[in-house]
Amino acid sequence: MAQPNPRDKIPIDLRRYRRVRRFFTKAILHGIWWDVVLNRPLLRGFRTPATPRWQAIAGEYRALAAEMGGVLIKLGQFLSIRVDILPREVTRELAGLQDEVPAVLAQSIIDQVEADFGRPIGWIFKRFDPKPLGSASLAQVHRVQLLSGENAVVKVLRPGIDVLVETDLAAIGKALDWLRLYSKVRERVDMDWLAREFTEVTRKELDFLQEGKSIERFAEDFKDDLQVALPKVHWNCCGRRTLTLADMSFIKIADLSAIDAAGIDRAEVAKTLHRIYMRQVFETYFVHVDPHPGNLFLRPLPTSEEKEAGVTEFLPGEPVPFFPGRGFQLVLIDFGMAVEIPERLRTALREYAIGVGTRDAHRIVGSMVKAGALLKSADLRRLEEAHEAIFERLWGIRVGSFKDMAFDEMRHFSSEYRDVILDAPFQFQADMLFVVRAVGILSGMAAHLDPDFDPWEMTIPFAERFAKENLRDEWPGLVQEIATLLVLFRNLPDRMDRLLKQVEGGRTAIQTGFTPDAKRSIDQLEGAVRRLSWMVLTAGLLIGGAYLHGNKGGGFFGWLLIFLALLSFVRAILT
């Protein structure tokens, strides 16, 4: 017999739910009207530019999330860092969400800790700093001193956050239900899976015991990497709502002035960040998927001269003297969002990396097929051509130059591969959505750290190593394939002779079919005919309705026909 889910007993804040749902309803209706209905050939002249419209909506979202916090802040933090794909006007509207979470009173946090352990705060920590070190959307961090005398930080869930999270998840779930009604979204994303996975990952962020285990697993994965540092978990001071860690609040990765003042090379930081995440995605398969600037720090390392002078380490917040090329460690915190890449996608991901590193468009498309990331109707040859064009025009371009050339390149690409863009043959794997989110954040962060960062060059070493490993692991299979080919070649003359005899005897049949381009043109023509038919029906109903409305006694039927004409017009637009 299934046990009841304890979260089913958590109530939701109906007032908050209605307010969040109203915003998503407004945003979805805005998109349907302006970007679906008015995006038809005969109606595009009535559309207004998209950027100002969505900038205004982003501003409304920022105000709503800053006021209400909760899961809404998490969404805003992700969108605010996507400077690589979103207009600057939109990301600028959301950027303030990084630091706009008001702190909870220290006494409320102390009450939460005492409730978690069932004893007074003085029995848990020797000292508790009432001034918060950080205040995030779900939790708050304070400096503490352990009973042993060690300095540490304690991360405590914000009081009442369970209700806020369940309320936001309910509102976001309703928005996903509405998006499910749109066929182009439904075909490409398993909305049920996405809603379930987003809910599970968000709820995991509220389980600090699980987060502590994730930190220790990540530490084991990178125990041989001297450029990675992780906070130690003090398990004797941890509870379900309380997580006590070693203090690792060194230089924030977004604080460029502090990085430069310490003499740390920002280009090396970007390369290290990229390498560590490549290793997570392609080797350990356990990914820290919330790498926003508040969760990444740089730990400056003392030079050999400083060590000789007695400086063994720098403490968090301690001034670091300038030394050109100073060594550092990348510190990752907040493992509430950490996901494991499933077995079925690992081989496809490696194939994709090899394809990018070797500029092999055929291999890239093959990896997408293997991962199940393409619709069955996808034109694989056109996709290969599109990737070859991307390599030809963008290979070697530094991330800082993307924005300068993005408009011209996208205009060329949109013109040349308009059919690929319109078909949108991708169906996004829900398993990878959080990993893709992390990679998107990192691309924007790399551009912020080093405009000359070359992601292509950094991918090549991984691709070469993966290719060598694949060749080593697969050579027995290759030998078998060669043996099979030799047998086929040996039997080829007999098979050709049989084929020629069938042709001479008139016993062969040739099947023909439309090419993808021809099929696409026919589908477009059929759509145009259907729209024309609905428009003709609309005109007939409208004329009939107007005629009856003008005659005495025909008002009701006239309005009825006019209403049916309106429905027919909407059907024509959506066809």
N, C-alpha and C positions, 0 to 999 in steps of 0.2 A: 504494500500500500504506500503510495507516494506521501512523503512528508510535506507538510505545508511550508511554503517559502516564508521565512520570517519577514522578508521585505514586503510581502503582501499586506502586512499589518501597518506599514508606514503610511500615514495619510499624506495627501497632497494639499498644497495651499491653492484652493480654488481661485482665489482672487489673482494670485500670481500666474496660475495656469491660463486663465482667460486672457490676461494681458499679453503673455508670451505668444499664445496662439493667435491673437489678433495681429501681432506684428508679422508672423510667418504667413498668415492668410493674406495680408496686404501685399507682402513681397511676392508671393506666388501669383496672385492675381495681376500684379504689375507685370511680371514676366510673361504671363499668358497673353495679356492684352497687347503689350508693346513689342514683344519679341517673338510671339507666335502668330496671333491674329493679324497684327499690322505688318507682319513680315512677308505677307503674300504679295505677288507681283503687282496687283492692281492697287494695293493699299500702302506700299512702302513710302510713298510721298507724304503720308500723314505722320510718319514716325519722327520723333525727336532724337537727337544724338544720345547714344547709350551711356556714355561716361558721366555726364552731369546727373542723369537720372539715378544711376546706381551709386554715385557719390552721395547723393542725398539720402538714399536708403542706408548706405554704410554709416552715415552720420547718425541716423536714427538708431541703428543697431548699437553703435558705440555708446550713445547716451543710455539706452535701455540696459545694456550689459554692465556698464559702469555703475549704474544705480542698483541693479538687482543681483549682480555677481553670479555665483554658481557655475553651471556648465556653460552658460552663455559666454563667460570670460574665456573659457578654453577655445571655443570656436573663434572668437575675435582674435586671440593670440596667434592662431594659425593663419588666419587671413591677413593679419597685419604684416607678417614677415614675407608674404609672397610677392616681393617686389619684382621678381623675375617674370611673372605672368599677369599680374593685376596692374591697372593704371595707378600711377603715383598718387593721383587724387584720392583714390579709394583707400590705398594702404595708409596714406597720411591720416585719413579720418579715423582709422582703427588703431594707429600706432600707440595712442595714449592709453589704451587698455592695459599695456604692460605694467603700468605703475598706478593705476587708478582704483585699486582695491582697498577700501578703508579698513584699518586695523580693528580687531575686536579688543575690547577692554581686557587688560591683563588678568583681572580677577575672574572673568569668564573662562579664560584659558586655564587658569589654576584650578577652577572648579571642575573643568572637563578632565584634567589630569587626575585629580583626586578621585573622581568618580570612576575612572578607568582602572586605578590601582586599589581603590578602597582604603586609602590611608592618606594622611596629611602630606602636603608637598614637601615639608621639611624632612620626611622620612625617605623621600625619593631622591631629592637633589640637595646638595649643600647650599647652593645659591641659585636663584632664579631671577634673571634680568627681566623686569617688567616691560622694558622697551623692546618691541619686536624687531628682529633682524630682517624679517621679510614677511609680507602678508599676501598670500596667493588666493586664488579663487576658492579653493577647497580647504586650505590649511594655513596655519600661521606658525612662524619659526621664532624661537627665543634662544638666546645664549643661556647655558646653565653650567654649573660646576657639579660634577658627580661627587658622591660621598667619598670616593677614593682621592679626590683632589683634581682629577682630570677635567679640562675644559671640553665642553661639547655643545651641541645644539639639539633642541627638542622640537620636533614637528608635531603639531597638535591639530586635529580636525576642528574646523570652526563649529561652534555650538549650533545645533539645529540644521547642519548641512545635509543630513539624510533627507529631510523633508524637501529642501530646495532642489536636491539632485533628482529625487523621484518626480517632483513637479516638472522640472525642465525636461526630463526624459519623456514624460507623458506628452508634453507639448511638441517636442521634436518628433516623437513617434507619430503624432497626428499629422505633422507636416510631411513626413515620409509616406504616410498613407495617401495623402493627396498627390504627391509626386508619382506614386505607383500607378495612378490613373493615366499618366502620360506615357504612351506606348514607347516613345524613343528612349525614355529613361528606364522603363520597365524591361526593355529588351537587353539593356546593357548592364544593369545592376540588379542583383538579387536583393530587392528592398527588404524582404523579410529577414534575410541573413544579415544585411547591413544594420537593421534596427536592433536585432538581437546581439550582434557583436559589439556595436557601439554601446549598448546598455551594459553588457558584461564588462567591457574594458573600463567604462566610467565607474562602475561600482567597485571594480578592483582597486581603483585609486583610493577608495575609502577603507581598504583593508591594509593597514600598515604592517602587519605581520607578514603578509605576502610580499609587500614591497621590500622588507628586509631580506627575505629569501632571494628575491630577484637581484639585489645588490651583491649578495654573496655568490650567486651563480655567475654574474658578470665578472666579478673579481677573479673567479676561477678561470674563466675564458681568457682573460687578459693578464694572467699572473706572470707571463714571460715578456710583457711589453712594458718597458721602463718609462714610456711616455704617457702612460695611463695611470691615474690615481683615483681611488674610490674611497668614500668614507667608511670607517669601521662602524659596525652595528654593535651598540651596547645593549645586548639582549636582556640583561637584568633590569633595564629601565624602559622596556618596550611593552606596549599593550596594543589592543586592536585599534585604538584611536590615538595612540602616542608612539612616536618613533624617535629614539635617541641615537644620534650619530656623532662621530668625530667632526669637529668644526673644520670645514674645508672652504670657507668663504674667502677665497683669495681674490684675484683680479677677475672681474667679470669679462667674459669674452667679447662683449659689445663695448667695453670701455677702452676705446682706441688710444686715448691720451695716456691712460695708466699703462697700457701695454708698451707704448713707445717710451714712456718715462723709465720703465724697467730695462729697456734695451732689447726686448723680445722682438724677433723678426715676425711681422704679421704674415708674410708669405709662408713662412714655415708653419705658422699656426693653421693657416688654411689647408696646407698639404697634410698636416697631421690629422686634422679634423676629417678630411676626406678619406684618408687611409684607414682610420679607425672605423668609420662607418661602412666603408667597403668591406672591411673584414667582418663586421657584424652581419651584413646582408649575405655575403658570399661564402663565409667560412664557419662562423659560430652559429649562425641562423637564429640568434637571440638578439633582438634589436631594441635599443632605447629609443622609443618613437616620439619623445617629447623634448627635442633638443632646442627649445627656444632659448634666447640669450640668458634668461634667469636661471637656467639649469646647467650652464656650462661655465667653468672657471679655469683660469690658468694659474698653476702653482709655480712661482719663480724658484729656480734652483740656485744655490750659491755657487760661485765660481771657485776654481782651485785656490786662487789667492785669498778669497774670503774664508774658505775652509781652513787655510793655514793660519788665518787671523782669529780662528775660533768660532766662526759663524757656521753652524751646522745646518740650520734651516731658517726660513722666514715664517713667522706666525701670521695667521689671518689678520688683515688690517694693519700689519707692520709696514712702515715705509721701506721700499726696495730701491737701493741706489742704482743709477744707470750703469749698465755695462753692455756694450754692443754685442749682439748675438747671444744674449743670456739664455741658458737652457730653461726648459719649462716642462711641466706635465699637464696634460689635459684632464680636468676633474669633471666627472659627470655626477650629478645628483638627481634626485626625484625620479625614482624608478617605478612610480605608480603606473605609468604607461610603458610597459615592456611586453613585446609580443614575440612569439616563436613562429618562424616561417615553416609552414607544413612541408612534409617530405615531398609531396607531389609537385611543388613549385621550385625545389632547390636546383634540380638539373636544368630546368628551363632558365632560371636566373643566371646560372653559369654560362649557358649557351648564349644568352643575351650579352653578357660581359665580353665573351670572346668575339662576338659579332661586332660590338662597338670598337673594341681594341684593334681588330683587324680590318675594320671598315667593310665588313661582309654583310651587305643588306640581305642576302638570301638567308644567312644564318640567323639574323635578327628576326626576320619574319617567321622562320621556322621555330624559333624559341617562343614566339607569341602563339603559334598554333599549338605547340606542346603544352603551354600553360593554359590553354583554353581562353585566351584573351581576345580572340577574334570571332566574329559572327560567321556562320556557315556560308553566308553570301559574300564574304569578303573577296575582293579581287586581289589575290596574292601577288600577281605580277605587278600591278599598279602600286601596291604597297612597297614592293622592292624598289621600284623606280623612284618613289617618293623618298625613301631612305637614302638611296644613292645621291639624289639631289641635295639632301640635307648634308651628307658628308662632303659633297663637292663644294658647297657654298659656306658651310659653317665649321668645317674641320679646322682646328687650330685657333679658332676665335676665342679670345679671353672673355671671361664672364662679364667683365666691366664694359666690354664693347658691344654686348648683345643689345642693350637699349638703344645705342646710337644707330645701329643698322637694322633693328628689329622691324621698323615700319617698311622699309624698302624690301627687305627679304621676305617678309610675310606677304606683301603685295604681289611679289613675283611668284611665291609659292602658291598663294591662293588662286592666281590666274592659271598657273601651269597644272595644278593638281586639284582643281575645283571639284572634280567628280569624287575624289577620295575624301575631301573634307565634307561634302554634302552627304555622302554615304555613311560617314562616321562608323566604320566597320568594327569598332572596338567594343567589347563587353568587359567591364572592369571586374577583376577578381576581388571579391570582398576581402579575402585573406590578406591581400597586399595593400589595401587602402591606407592603413596606418603607416606602413613602411614607405609608401609613396608620399604620404604627408611629411614624414621625417626627411626624406630626400629633397622635397620641395623647400622645406625650411632651410636645409643646409646649403642649397644652391644660392639662396638669397644671402645667407650669412657669409659664404665664401666671397661673394661680390663685395660685401661690406668690409671684409678684412683685407682683401687683396684684389683690386680690379683686374690685375694681370694674371689671375689664377687660370690655369689651363686644365679643365676637367678631362679633356681628351688624353693629354699626355699622362695624367695620373692614372688613367684606366688601363693603359697599355701593359704595364708590368703585371697587373692582375690577369689580363687576358692571356698573356704569354704563358704564365704559370698554369692557368686553368687548361690551356690548350695542350701543354706538355703532359699534365696529369691525365687528361682525357685520352690522349694517344697511348700513354702507358697502360691505362686501365682497360682500354678497348682493343688493344692489338690482337688478342685471340679472336675476337669477333671479326676483325678486319681480315685475318687469315682465312676464316671460314667463308667470308663473302667473296674473297678472291678465288677460292676453290670452287664456289658455286658459279661464279662468272666463267671460269675455265670450262666447266661442264656445259654451260649454256653455249659457249662458243663452239665447243666440239659438236653439239647437236644442231647448230645453226644451219648448215647446208641442208639437212633433211627437212627441217621445219620450213625453210624457204621453198624447197621443192614442192612440199604439200600445199603451201599457200598459192604458188603459181598454178598448180593444177586446179585448185578451187576457183581461181579467177578465170582460167580458160574454160572451165565447165559452167560458169555463170552461177556459182553457188555462194558468192560473197555478197554481203549486204553492208552498206555504209550508212552509219547513223550521223546525222548532222544536228547541230544545235546553235542557238544564238551565242555570240560572244558576249562577255560581260557588258561591254560598251553598248552593243546592240540591244541587249535585254534592258539595260538601263534607259535607253532612249524610248523603247517601247513602253516601259512602265511609266515614264514621264508623259508620253503621249496619251496613254490610257487615263492617267490622272487629270490631264488637261481636258479630255473629253468628258470625264465625270463632272469636273467643275463646271464646264460649259452647260451640261445637262441640268445641273442644279440651278445655275443662273437663269436658264430659260424658264424653268419651273417657277423660280422666284419672280421673274418679270410677269409671267402669266397670272400668278396669284395676286400680285400687287395691282395689276391692271383690273383684274376682276373685282378685287376688294374695293378699289377706288370707285369703280362703276356702281357696285351695289350700295356703297356708303352714300353715294350721291342721290340715289333713288329713294323715294319714300317707302318706308317699311323694310328697307334692306340694311339698316344700320348694324344690326347684330351680326348678320352674315358677312357684311363688309369688313367689320373689325376682325372677325374670325379669319377671313382670308388674308388680311394684312398681317395678322399674327403668324399664320402659317408661312407667309412669305418671309417674315423675319427669321423663322426657324430654318427655312430652306436656304436663306442667305448665309446663316452661320454654318450650316452643313457644307455649303459650297466652299467657304473659307477654310474649313478644317479638313477638307478632302485632300 
